[in-house]
């Protein structure tokens, strides 16, 4: 009956839960970073263009 005892043993189950939760958090973070990384280059280009076209002078 060692097989029954093996399947009923819950030692280490908390560790497995934490590993799965940590992997899920990392995966969600990686999915969220995709759109952010793709849009930052566009925003940086737009800001650079705007700054290049701003006229700076005395009394403005």
PDB file of N, CA, C, O and CB in Angstrom:
ATOM      1  N   UNK A   1       0.814  -1.191   0.000  1.00  0.00           N
ATOM      2  CA  UNK A   1       0.000   0.000   0.000  1.00  0.00           C
ATOM      3  C   UNK A   1       0.864   1.264   0.000  1.00  0.00           C
ATOM      4  O   UNK A   1       0.366   2.340   0.330  1.00  0.00           O
ATOM      5  CB  UNK A   1      -0.930  -0.007   1.200  1.00  0.00           C
ATOM      6  N   UNK A   2       2.135   1.160  -0.359  1.00  0.00           N
ATOM      7  CA  UNK A   2       2.991   2.340  -0.388  1.00  0.00           C
ATOM      8  C   UNK A   2       2.559   3.316  -1.474  1.00  0.00           C
ATOM      9  O   UNK A   2       2.817   4.515  -1.371  1.00  0.00           O
ATOM     10  CB  UNK A   2       4.440   1.933  -0.601  1.00  0.00           C
ATOM     11  N   UNK A   3       1.908   2.812  -2.508  1.00  0.00           N
ATOM     12  CA  UNK A   3       1.432   3.696  -3.583  1.00  0.00           C
ATOM     13  C   UNK A   3       0.355   4.635  -3.050  1.00  0.00           C
ATOM     14  O   UNK A   3       0.358   5.828  -3.353  1.00  0.00           O
ATOM     15  CB  UNK A   3       0.881   2.867  -4.777  1.00  0.00           C
ATOM     16  N   UNK A   4      -0.571   4.089  -2.249  1.00  0.00           N
ATOM     17  CA  UNK A   4      -1.622   4.915  -1.667  1.00  0.00           C
ATOM     18  C   UNK A   4      -0.999   5.974  -0.757  1.00  0.00           C
ATOM     19  O   UNK A   4      -1.409   7.134  -0.788  1.00  0.00           O
ATOM     20  CB  UNK A   4      -2.634   4.043  -0.880  1.00  0.00           C
ATOM     21  N   UNK A   5      -0.026   5.588   0.038  1.00  0.00           N
ATOM     22  CA  UNK A   5       0.665   6.529   0.911  1.00  0.00           C
ATOM     23  C   UNK A   5       1.417   7.599   0.131  1.00  0.00           C
ATOM     24  O   UNK A   5       1.485   8.757   0.542  1.00  0.00           O
ATOM     25  CB  UNK A   5       1.624   5.788   1.811  1.00  0.00           C
ATOM     26  N   UNK A   6       1.981   7.189  -1.005  1.00  0.00           N
ATOM     27  CA  UNK A   6       2.701   8.138  -1.857  1.00  0.00           C
ATOM     28  C   UNK A   6       1.771   9.222  -2.394  1.00  0.00           C
ATOM     29  O   UNK A   6       2.119  10.403  -2.390  1.00  0.00           O
ATOM     30  CB  UNK A   6       3.371   7.403  -3.019  1.00  0.00           C
ATOM     31  N   UNK A   7       0.600   8.821  -2.850  1.00  0.00           N
ATOM     32  CA  UNK A   7      -0.346   9.788  -3.413  1.00  0.00           C
ATOM     33  C   UNK A   7      -1.038  10.637  -2.350  1.00  0.00           C
ATOM     34  O   UNK A   7      -1.503  11.738  -2.648  1.00  0.00           O
ATOM     35  CB  UNK A   7      -1.388   9.066  -4.229  1.00  0.00           C
ATOM     36  N   UNK A   8      -1.110  10.151  -1.138  1.00  0.00           N
ATOM     37  CA  UNK A   8      -1.736  10.919  -0.065  1.00  0.00           C
ATOM     38  C   UNK A   8      -0.747  11.854   0.633  1.00  0.00           C
ATOM     39  O   UNK A   8      -1.159  12.744   1.377  1.00  0.00           O
ATOM     40  CB  UNK A   8      -2.354   9.977   0.951  1.00  0.00           C
ATOM     41  N   UNK A   9       0.538  11.660   0.401  1.00  0.00           N
ATOM     42  CA  UNK A   9       1.555  12.496   1.023  1.00  0.00           C
ATOM     43  C   UNK A   9       1.526  13.881   0.389  1.00  0.00           C
ATOM     44  O   UNK A   9       1.635  13.998  -0.832  1.00  0.00           O
ATOM     45  CB  UNK A   9       2.960  11.857   0.883  1.00  0.00           C
ATOM     46  N   UNK A  10       1.384  14.927   1.187  1.00  0.00           N
ATOM     47  CA  UNK A  10       1.282  16.292   0.679  1.00  0.00           C
ATOM     48  C   UNK A  10       2.528  17.118   0.973  1.00  0.00           C
ATOM     49  O   UNK A  10       2.502  18.336   0.795  1.00  0.00           O
ATOM     50  CB  UNK A  10       0.073  16.974   1.271  1.00  0.00           C
ATOM     51  N   UNK A  11       3.600  16.503   1.409  1.00  0.00           N
ATOM     52  CA  UNK A  11       4.834  17.244   1.657  1.00  0.00           C
ATOM     53  C   UNK A  11       5.352  17.824   0.342  1.00  0.00           C
ATOM     54  O   UNK A  11       5.435  17.122  -0.666  1.00  0.00           O
ATOM     55  CB  UNK A  11       5.907  16.331   2.315  1.00  0.00           C
ATOM     56  N   UNK A  12       5.695  19.101   0.362  1.00  0.00           N
ATOM     57  CA  UNK A  12       6.230  19.758  -0.833  1.00  0.00           C
ATOM     58  C   UNK A  12       5.168  20.384  -1.704  1.00  0.00           C
ATOM     59  O   UNK A  12       5.501  21.042  -2.690  1.00  0.00           O
ATOM     60  CB  UNK A  12       7.005  18.783  -1.641  1.00  0.00           C
ATOM     61  N   UNK A  13       3.903  20.204  -1.378  1.00  0.00           N
ATOM     62  CA  UNK A  13       2.845  20.751  -2.221  1.00  0.00           C
ATOM     63  C   UNK A  13       2.865  22.275  -2.215  1.00  0.00           C
ATOM     64  O   UNK A  13       2.556  22.898  -3.231  1.00  0.00           O
ATOM     65  CB  UNK A  13       1.484  20.243  -1.757  1.00  0.00           C
ATOM     66  N   UNK A  14       3.218  22.878  -1.098  1.00  0.00           N
ATOM     67  CA  UNK A  14       3.263  24.339  -1.011  1.00  0.00           C
ATOM     68  C   UNK A  14       4.371  24.879  -1.904  1.00  0.00           C
ATOM     69  O   UNK A  14       4.212  25.924  -2.536  1.00  0.00           O
ATOM     70  CB  UNK A  14       3.477  24.798   0.450  1.00  0.00           C
ATOM     71  N   UNK A  15       5.477  24.180  -1.956  1.00  0.00           N
ATOM     72  CA  UNK A  15       6.585  24.609  -2.820  1.00  0.00           C
ATOM     73  C   UNK A  15       6.160  24.589  -4.278  1.00  0.00           C
ATOM     74  O   UNK A  15       6.464  25.518  -5.026  1.00  0.00           O
ATOM     75  CB  UNK A  15       7.817  23.708  -2.617  1.00  0.00           C
ATOM     76  N   UNK A  16       5.475  23.560  -4.677  1.00  0.00           N
ATOM     77  CA  UNK A  16       4.996  23.470  -6.060  1.00  0.00           C
ATOM     78  C   UNK A  16       4.021  24.601  -6.340  1.00  0.00           C
ATOM     79  O   UNK A  16       4.066  25.198  -7.416  1.00  0.00           O
ATOM     80  CB  UNK A  16       4.325  22.100  -6.328  1.00  0.00           C
ATOM     81  N   UNK A  17       3.143  24.908  -5.400  1.00  0.00           N
ATOM     82  CA  UNK A  17       2.201  26.015  -5.583  1.00  0.00           C
ATOM     83  C   UNK A  17       2.941  27.327  -5.801  1.00  0.00           C
ATOM     84  O   UNK A  17       2.590  28.095  -6.696  1.00  0.00           O
ATOM     85  CB  UNK A  17       1.266  26.133  -4.370  1.00  0.00           C
ATOM     86  N   UNK A  18       3.961  27.589  -4.993  1.00  0.00           N
ATOM     87  CA  UNK A  18       4.707  28.830  -5.140  1.00  0.00           C
ATOM     88  C   UNK A  18       5.452  28.896  -6.462  1.00  0.00           C
ATOM     89  O   UNK A  18       5.533  29.962  -7.071  1.00  0.00           O
ATOM     90  CB  UNK A  18       5.678  28.989  -3.998  1.00  0.00           C
ATOM     91  N   UNK A  19       5.991  27.789  -6.911  1.00  0.00           N
ATOM     92  CA  UNK A  19       6.695  27.767  -8.194  1.00  0.00           C
ATOM     93  C   UNK A  19       5.726  28.075  -9.325  1.00  0.00           C
ATOM     94  O   UNK A  19       6.052  28.851 -10.223  1.00  0.00           O
ATOM     95  CB  UNK A  19       7.374  26.399  -8.424  1.00  0.00           C
ATOM     96  N   UNK A  20       4.550  27.482  -9.295  1.00  0.00           N
ATOM     97  CA  UNK A  20       3.555  27.714 -10.342  1.00  0.00           C
ATOM     98  C   UNK A  20       3.076  29.169 -10.307  1.00  0.00           C
ATOM     99  O   UNK A  20       2.959  29.805 -11.355  1.00  0.00           O
ATOM    100  CB  UNK A  20       2.357  26.747 -10.176  1.00  0.00           C
ATOM    101  N   UNK A  21       2.800  29.696  -9.122  1.00  0.00           N
ATOM    102  CA  UNK A  21       2.358  31.086  -9.009  1.00  0.00           C
ATOM    103  C   UNK A  21       3.431  32.061  -9.482  1.00  0.00           C
ATOM    104  O   UNK A  21       3.127  33.038 -10.167  1.00  0.00           O
ATOM    105  CB  UNK A  21       1.974  31.400  -7.569  1.00  0.00           C
ATOM    106  N   UNK A  22       4.676  31.800  -9.122  1.00  0.00           N
ATOM    107  CA  UNK A  22       5.768  32.669  -9.557  1.00  0.00           C
ATOM    108  C   UNK A  22       5.928  32.628 -11.074  1.00  0.00           C
ATOM    109  O   UNK A  22       6.134  33.664 -11.705  1.00  0.00           O
ATOM    110  CB  UNK A  22       7.081  32.259  -8.876  1.00  0.00           C
ATOM    111  N   UNK A  23       5.834  31.450 -11.655  1.00  0.00           N
ATOM    112  CA  UNK A  23       5.926  31.332 -13.113  1.00  0.00           C
ATOM    113  C   UNK A  23       4.773  32.065 -13.788  1.00  0.00           C
ATOM    114  O   UNK A  23       4.971  32.694 -14.827  1.00  0.00           O
ATOM    115  CB  UNK A  23       5.932  29.852 -13.536  1.00  0.00           C
ATOM    116  N   UNK A  24       3.580  31.996 -13.219  1.00  0.00           N
ATOM    117  CA  UNK A  24       2.433  32.697 -13.795  1.00  0.00           C
ATOM    118  C   UNK A  24       2.629  34.208 -13.732  1.00  0.00           C
ATOM    119  O   UNK A  24       2.312  34.912 -14.690  1.00  0.00           O
ATOM    120  CB  UNK A  24       1.142  32.301 -13.067  1.00  0.00           C
ATOM    121  N   UNK A  25       3.143  34.705 -12.630  1.00  0.00           N
ATOM    122  CA  UNK A  25       3.380  36.151 -12.494  1.00  0.00           C
ATOM    123  C   UNK A  25       4.436  36.616 -13.496  1.00  0.00           C
ATOM    124  O   UNK A  25       4.281  37.667 -14.119  1.00  0.00           O
ATOM    125  CB  UNK A  25       3.825  36.499 -11.050  1.00  0.00           C
ATOM    126  N   UNK A  26       5.492  35.848 -13.649  1.00  0.00           N
ATOM    127  CA  UNK A  26       6.533  36.205 -14.609  1.00  0.00           C
ATOM    128  C   UNK A  26       5.975  36.174 -16.032  1.00  0.00           C
ATOM    129  O   UNK A  26       6.280  37.055 -16.836  1.00  0.00           O
ATOM    130  CB  UNK A  26       7.741  35.249 -14.482  1.00  0.00           C
ATOM    131  N   UNK A  27       5.165  35.172 -16.344  1.00  0.00           N
ATOM    132  CA  UNK A  27       4.562  35.083 -17.674  1.00  0.00           C
ATOM    133  C   UNK A  27       3.642  36.252 -17.974  1.00  0.00           C
ATOM    134  O   UNK A  27       3.670  36.801 -19.076  1.00  0.00           O
ATOM    135  CB  UNK A  27       3.794  33.792 -17.807  1.00  0.00           C
ATOM    136  N   UNK A  28       2.830  36.634 -17.007  1.00  0.00           N
ATOM    137  CA  UNK A  28       1.934  37.773 -17.211  1.00  0.00           C
ATOM    138  C   UNK A  28       2.749  39.059 -17.378  1.00  0.00           C
ATOM    139  O   UNK A  28       2.411  39.908 -18.203  1.00  0.00           O
ATOM    140  CB  UNK A  28       0.943  37.908 -16.024  1.00  0.00           C
ATOM    141  N   UNK A  29       3.807  39.197 -16.605  1.00  0.00           N
ATOM    142  CA  UNK A  29       4.671  40.366 -16.751  1.00  0.00           C
ATOM    143  C   UNK A  29       5.320  40.440 -18.120  1.00  0.00           C
ATOM    144  O   UNK A  29       5.438  41.521 -18.697  1.00  0.00           O
ATOM    145  CB  UNK A  29       5.739  40.355 -15.689  1.00  0.00           C
ATOM    146  N   UNK A  30       5.739  39.296 -18.643  1.00  0.00           N
ATOM    147  CA  UNK A  30       6.335  39.276 -19.977  1.00  0.00           C
ATOM    148  C   UNK A  30       5.305  39.609 -21.053  1.00  0.00           C
ATOM    149  O   UNK A  30       5.621  40.290 -22.029  1.00  0.00           O
ATOM    150  CB  UNK A  30       6.959  37.911 -20.257  1.00  0.00           C
ATOM    151  N   UNK A  31       4.084  39.133 -20.876  1.00  0.00           N
ATOM    152  CA  UNK A  31       3.030  39.475 -21.839  1.00  0.00           C
ATOM    153  C   UNK A  31       2.715  40.965 -21.807  1.00  0.00           C
ATOM    154  O   UNK A  31       2.439  41.560 -22.849  1.00  0.00           O
ATOM    155  CB  UNK A  31       1.758  38.668 -21.551  1.00  0.00           C
ATOM    156  N   UNK A  32       2.753  41.565 -20.644  1.00  0.00           N
ATOM    157  CA  UNK A  32       2.462  42.997 -20.534  1.00  0.00           C
ATOM    158  C   UNK A  32       3.599  43.843 -21.098  1.00  0.00           C
ATOM    159  O   UNK A  32       3.357  44.950 -21.579  1.00  0.00           O
ATOM    160  CB  UNK A  32       2.208  43.376 -19.075  1.00  0.00           C
ATOM    161  N   UNK A  33       4.829  43.348 -21.050  1.00  0.00           N
ATOM    162  CA  UNK A  33       5.961  44.123 -21.534  1.00  0.00           C
ATOM    163  C   UNK A  33       5.985  44.247 -23.055  1.00  0.00           C
ATOM    164  O   UNK A  33       6.544  45.211 -23.578  1.00  0.00           O
ATOM    165  CB  UNK A  33       7.242  43.500 -21.058  1.00  0.00           C
ATOM    166  N   UNK A  34       5.399  43.307 -23.768  1.00  0.00           N
ATOM    167  CA  UNK A  34       5.403  43.347 -25.235  1.00  0.00           C
ATOM    168  C   UNK A  34       4.820  44.633 -25.793  1.00  0.00           C
ATOM    169  O   UNK A  34       5.518  45.353 -26.508  1.00  0.00           O
ATOM    170  CB  UNK A  34       4.635  42.176 -25.783  1.00  0.00           C
ATOM    171  N   UNK A  35       3.567  44.947 -25.493  1.00  0.00           N
ATOM    172  CA  UNK A  35       2.991  46.192 -26.025  1.00  0.00           C
ATOM    173  C   UNK A  35       3.710  47.444 -25.521  1.00  0.00           C
ATOM    174  O   UNK A  35       3.807  48.434 -26.245  1.00  0.00           O
ATOM    175  CB  UNK A  35       1.522  46.277 -25.656  1.00  0.00           C
ATOM    176  N   UNK A  36       4.207  47.406 -24.307  1.00  0.00           N
ATOM    177  CA  UNK A  36       4.913  48.572 -23.767  1.00  0.00           C
ATOM    178  C   UNK A  36       6.199  48.814 -24.553  1.00  0.00           C
ATOM    179  O   UNK A  36       6.500  49.949 -24.922  1.00  0.00           O
ATOM    180  CB  UNK A  36       5.229  48.376 -22.259  1.00  0.00           C
ATOM    181  N   UNK A  37       6.948  47.762 -24.807  1.00  0.00           N
ATOM    182  CA  UNK A  37       8.203  47.922 -25.540  1.00  0.00           C
ATOM    183  C   UNK A  37       7.968  48.359 -26.981  1.00  0.00           C
ATOM    184  O   UNK A  37       8.762  49.122 -27.532  1.00  0.00           O
ATOM    185  CB  UNK A  37       8.990  46.622 -25.519  1.00  0.00           C
ATOM    186  N   UNK A  38       6.900  47.891 -27.589  1.00  0.00           N
ATOM    187  CA  UNK A  38       6.611  48.267 -28.964  1.00  0.00           C
ATOM    188  C   UNK A  38       6.161  49.718 -29.077  1.00  0.00           C
ATOM    189  O   UNK A  38       6.420  50.361 -30.094  1.00  0.00           O
ATOM    190  CB  UNK A  38       5.553  47.355 -29.538  1.00  0.00           C
ATOM    191  N   UNK A  39       5.496  50.244 -28.060  1.00  0.00           N
ATOM    192  CA  UNK A  39       4.980  51.610 -28.154  1.00  0.00           C
ATOM    193  C   UNK A  39       5.972  52.659 -27.676  1.00  0.00           C
ATOM    194  O   UNK A  39       5.837  53.823 -28.053  1.00  0.00           O
ATOM    195  CB  UNK A  39       3.710  51.730 -27.361  1.00  0.00           C
ATOM    196  N   UNK A  40       6.956  52.306 -26.867  1.00  0.00           N
ATOM    197  CA  UNK A  40       7.873  53.315 -26.344  1.00  0.00           C
ATOM    198  C   UNK A  40       8.737  53.930 -27.437  1.00  0.00           C
ATOM    199  O   UNK A  40       9.053  55.118 -27.368  1.00  0.00           O
ATOM    200  CB  UNK A  40       8.757  52.708 -25.278  1.00  0.00           C
ATOM    201  N   UNK A  41       9.121  53.162 -28.430  1.00  0.00           N
ATOM    202  CA  UNK A  41       9.928  53.710 -29.517  1.00  0.00           C
ATOM    203  C   UNK A  41       9.132  54.755 -30.288  1.00  0.00           C
ATOM    204  O   UNK A  41       9.671  55.801 -30.648  1.00  0.00           O
ATOM    205  CB  UNK A  41      10.402  52.590 -30.463  1.00  0.00           C
ATOM    206  N   UNK A  42       7.877  54.489 -30.540  1.00  0.00           N
ATOM    207  CA  UNK A  42       7.026  55.432 -31.253  1.00  0.00           C
ATOM    208  C   UNK A  42       6.834  56.709 -30.447  1.00  0.00           C
ATOM    209  O   UNK A  42       6.921  57.808 -30.994  1.00  0.00           O
ATOM    210  CB  UNK A  42       5.673  54.798 -31.567  1.00  0.00           C
ATOM    211  N   UNK A  43       6.575  56.571 -29.163  1.00  0.00           N
ATOM    212  CA  UNK A  43       6.377  57.744 -28.313  1.00  0.00           C
ATOM    213  C   UNK A  43       7.664  58.552 -28.226  1.00  0.00           C
ATOM    214  O   UNK A  43       7.620  59.781 -28.278  1.00  0.00           O
ATOM    215  CB  UNK A  43       5.910  57.325 -26.903  1.00  0.00           C
ATOM    216  N   UNK A  44       8.793  57.900 -28.097  1.00  0.00           N
ATOM    217  CA  UNK A  44      10.072  58.608 -28.026  1.00  0.00           C
ATOM    218  C   UNK A  44      10.342  59.372 -29.313  1.00  0.00           C
ATOM    219  O   UNK A  44      10.858  60.488 -29.268  1.00  0.00           O
ATOM    220  CB  UNK A  44      11.215  57.626 -27.748  1.00  0.00           C
ATOM    221  N   UNK A  45      10.005  58.798 -30.447  1.00  0.00           N
ATOM    222  CA  UNK A  45      10.184  59.480 -31.725  1.00  0.00           C
ATOM    223  C   UNK A  45       9.287  60.704 -31.820  1.00  0.00           C
ATOM    224  O   UNK A  45       9.717  61.756 -32.290  1.00  0.00           O
ATOM    225  CB  UNK A  45       9.896  58.528 -32.884  1.00  0.00           C
ATOM    226  N   UNK A  46       8.047  60.572 -31.377  1.00  0.00           N
ATOM    227  CA  UNK A  46       7.124  61.712 -31.407  1.00  0.00           C
ATOM    228  C   UNK A  46       7.590  62.834 -30.491  1.00  0.00           C
ATOM    229  O   UNK A  46       7.515  64.004 -30.865  1.00  0.00           O
ATOM    230  CB  UNK A  46       5.719  61.268 -31.008  1.00  0.00           C
ATOM    231  N   UNK A  47       8.063  62.504 -29.315  1.00  0.00           N
ATOM    232  CA  UNK A  47       8.562  63.522 -28.389  1.00  0.00           C
ATOM    233  C   UNK A  47       9.795  64.200 -28.975  1.00  0.00           C
ATOM    234  O   UNK A  47       9.932  65.420 -28.886  1.00  0.00           O
ATOM    235  CB  UNK A  47       8.893  62.898 -27.012  1.00  0.00           C
ATOM    236  N   UNK A  48      10.680  63.431 -29.565  1.00  0.00           N
ATOM    237  CA  UNK A  48      11.879  64.005 -30.179  1.00  0.00           C
ATOM    238  C   UNK A  48      11.540  64.949 -31.319  1.00  0.00           C
ATOM    239  O   UNK A  48      12.154  66.007 -31.459  1.00  0.00           O
ATOM    240  CB  UNK A  48      12.788  62.903 -30.685  1.00  0.00           C
ATOM    241  N   UNK A  49      10.568  64.570 -32.130  1.00  0.00           N
ATOM    242  CA  UNK A  49      10.128  65.437 -33.230  1.00  0.00           C
ATOM    243  C   UNK A  49       9.518  66.727 -32.698  1.00  0.00           C
ATOM    244  O   UNK A  49       9.789  67.807 -33.223  1.00  0.00           O
ATOM    245  CB  UNK A  49       9.112  64.703 -34.120  1.00  0.00           C
ATOM    246  N   UNK A  50       8.706  66.620 -31.672  1.00  0.00           N
ATOM    247  CA  UNK A  50       8.085  67.812 -31.078  1.00  0.00           C
ATOM    248  C   UNK A  50       9.140  68.757 -30.510  1.00  0.00           C
ATOM    249  O   UNK A  50       9.084  69.966 -30.735  1.00  0.00           O
ATOM    250  CB  UNK A  50       7.095  67.406 -29.972  1.00  0.00           C
ATOM    251  N   UNK A  51      10.093  68.205 -29.779  1.00  0.00           N
ATOM    252  CA  UNK A  51      11.138  69.038 -29.175  1.00  0.00           C
ATOM    253  C   UNK A  51      11.994  69.701 -30.250  1.00  0.00           C
ATOM    254  O   UNK A  51      12.403  70.851 -30.097  1.00  0.00           O
ATOM    255  CB  UNK A  51      12.023  68.197 -28.237  1.00  0.00           C
ATOM    256  N   UNK A  52      12.266  68.978 -31.338  1.00  0.00           N
ATOM    257  CA  UNK A  52      13.077  69.542 -32.410  1.00  0.00           C
ATOM    258  C   UNK A  52      12.368  70.707 -33.090  1.00  0.00           C
ATOM    259  O   UNK A  52      13.030  71.599 -33.621  1.00  0.00           O
ATOM    260  CB  UNK A  52      13.417  68.468 -33.436  1.00  0.00           C
ATOM    261  N   UNK A  53      11.043  70.720 -33.086  1.00  0.00           N
ATOM    262  CA  UNK A  53      10.282  71.763 -33.779  1.00  0.00           C
ATOM    263  C   UNK A  53       9.887  72.921 -32.874  1.00  0.00           C
ATOM    264  O   UNK A  53       9.304  73.892 -33.357  1.00  0.00           O
ATOM    265  CB  UNK A  53       9.046  71.169 -34.388  1.00  0.00           C
ATOM    266  N   UNK A  54      10.179  72.856 -31.598  1.00  0.00           N
ATOM    267  CA  UNK A  54       9.839  73.955 -30.697  1.00  0.00           C
ATOM    268  C   UNK A  54      10.838  75.075 -30.882  1.00  0.00           C
ATOM    269  O   UNK A  54      12.049  74.863 -30.831  1.00  0.00           O
ATOM    270  CB  UNK A  54       9.813  73.486 -29.225  1.00  0.00           C
ATOM    271  N   UNK A  55      10.317  76.266 -31.096  1.00  0.00           N
ATOM    272  CA  UNK A  55      11.227  77.401 -31.242  1.00  0.00           C
ATOM    273  C   UNK A  55      11.456  78.027 -29.873  1.00  0.00           C
ATOM    274  O   UNK A  55      10.518  78.293 -29.122  1.00  0.00           O
ATOM    275  CB  UNK A  55      10.662  78.452 -32.246  1.00  0.00           C
ATOM    276  N   UNK A  56      12.714  78.250 -29.576  1.00  0.00           N
ATOM    277  CA  UNK A  56      13.092  78.810 -28.294  1.00  0.00           C
ATOM    278  C   UNK A  56      13.764  80.168 -28.571  1.00  0.00           C
ATOM    279  O   UNK A  56      14.703  80.271 -29.360  1.00  0.00           O
ATOM    280  CB  UNK A  56      14.049  77.830 -27.498  1.00  0.00           C
ATOM    281  N   UNK A  57      13.264  81.171 -27.914  1.00  0.00           N
ATOM    282  CA  UNK A  57      13.852  82.487 -28.112  1.00  0.00           C
ATOM    283  C   UNK A  57      13.559  83.370 -26.919  1.00  0.00           C
ATOM    284  O   UNK A  57      12.791  82.998 -26.032  1.00  0.00           O
ATOM    285  CB  UNK A  57      13.328  83.134 -29.397  1.00  0.00           C
ATOM    286  N   UNK A  58      14.168  84.528 -26.902  1.00  0.00           N
ATOM    287  CA  UNK A  58      13.961  85.475 -25.804  1.00  0.00           C
ATOM    288  C   UNK A  58      12.560  86.059 -25.892  1.00  0.00           C
ATOM    289  O   UNK A  58      12.117  86.469 -26.965  1.00  0.00           O
ATOM    290  CB  UNK A  58      15.024  86.606 -25.835  1.00  0.00           C
ATOM    291  N   UNK A  59      11.875  86.094 -24.777  1.00  0.00           N
ATOM    292  CA  UNK A  59      10.566  86.705 -24.706  1.00  0.00           C
ATOM    293  C   UNK A  59       9.416  85.819 -25.157  1.00  0.00           C
ATOM    294  O   UNK A  59       8.287  86.300 -25.253  1.00  0.00           O
ATOM    295  CB  UNK A  59      10.567  87.922 -25.506  1.00  0.00           C
ATOM    296  N   UNK A  60       9.656  84.567 -25.432  1.00  0.00           N
ATOM    297  CA  UNK A  60       8.564  83.673 -25.868  1.00  0.00           C
ATOM    298  C   UNK A  60       7.887  83.061 -24.697  1.00  0.00           C
ATOM    299  O   UNK A  60       6.947  82.283 -24.864  1.00  0.00           O
ATOM    300  CB  UNK A  60       9.077  82.578 -26.786  1.00  0.00           C
TER     301      UNK A  60
END
